[in-house]
Amino acid sequence: MKGYIQVYTGDGKGKTTAAIGLSIRAAGADLKVYIAQFIKMGEYSEIKALERFSDVITIEQFGLGRFIKGTPSDEDIAAATEGLKKVRVAMTSGEYDIIIVEEGNVAVSCGLFSLEALFEVINKKPDNIELVITGRGAHKELIERADLVTEMKAVKHYFEKGVQARTGIEK
């Protein structure tokens, strides 16, 4: 099966949810999925849920679990660099059918790794691998390169009324 490049971006809710949904659909078809979560660290509900699919879905986190504002620390960059290296290895290992680079767009915009480094990974994508990159602020060149781009648009969100992220819904 030919693999494509998908990008889920935009300022609306649902980018990670779409990628996780795709991974569960793939698991149902006995496809193997590798998910690299950038920036995030911790026991999010999706981590706990995906443990049930550990025979076909592998998820690793390459963030320090903090919001990056301004220049990222050397530790943040080192974690992201290690994550991108693991993505390359997973993508060329022959073990996985789908690779998800979760918050990859944000990692680029925060300066955790360059757009060129992300393109180096994309350029090594075997023809049969589906590659999904999520996160706000997808770079114009990435959008042009992708085969499928979905933009989540915020129309209305209860966060604007002070509702905090709820376990199982937003986190």
WOQUI-V688268 format. One line per field, one symbol per residue. phi: phi as a letter, one per 40 degrees, with the letter a starting at -180 (. if undefined). A space follows every 10 residues. Layout:
phi: ???
This chain:
phi: .cbbbbbbbh ccchccdccc dcccdcdcbf ccbbbbccgc ahccdccccc dcbccbbbbb bbbbgbcbbg cccdcccccc cccccccdcc cbcgcbbbbb bcgcccdccc gcacdccccc cdcccccccc bbbbhcgdcd ccdccccbbb bcbcbaacdc cgccdbdgbb a
